[in-house]
């Protein structure tokens, strides 16, 4: 007669191993993200007074001697398209 130990092995089996592995991976992932985001290489860099004074690209360009010219504004109305105008169907007469 074959032994049936399915109830015994089910009660002795530990199903927490995959759970512990998943928790360990999650913890290592969070620690890794914290190290990458807040490591010593991500500290704000001290800027000299000359660099910190210019708040916009235009200010910095003018200080360097460049000429800053605005772009041409777009036309408000589109120009008339070349060629014949489209033909619209005649509307039927209303009684």
C-alpha positions, 0 to 999 in steps of 0.5 A: 500500500502506498503511503499518503503523506500529502497532509504531512508535507503540506503542513511542514512545507514553508511557503515563506521563502519566495516572500522573503526573497521578494521582500529582500529584492524590494528593500535592496531596490529602495536602498539602491534608489536612495543611494543613487538619488541622494549620493554625494555626486548629487549635491548642489554645486556652488556657483560663482557670483558671476554665474549666479547673477544671470537668471535667464539665458538672455541675460547671460548672452547679453553679458557675454556680448551677444545680441539677442533678437526676438523671433518674427511674430507669426501672421495672425491671418493665413495668406490667400492660397494660390490657385483657384478658389474651391467651388461650393455646391449651390444651396437649394432654394428655400420655399 
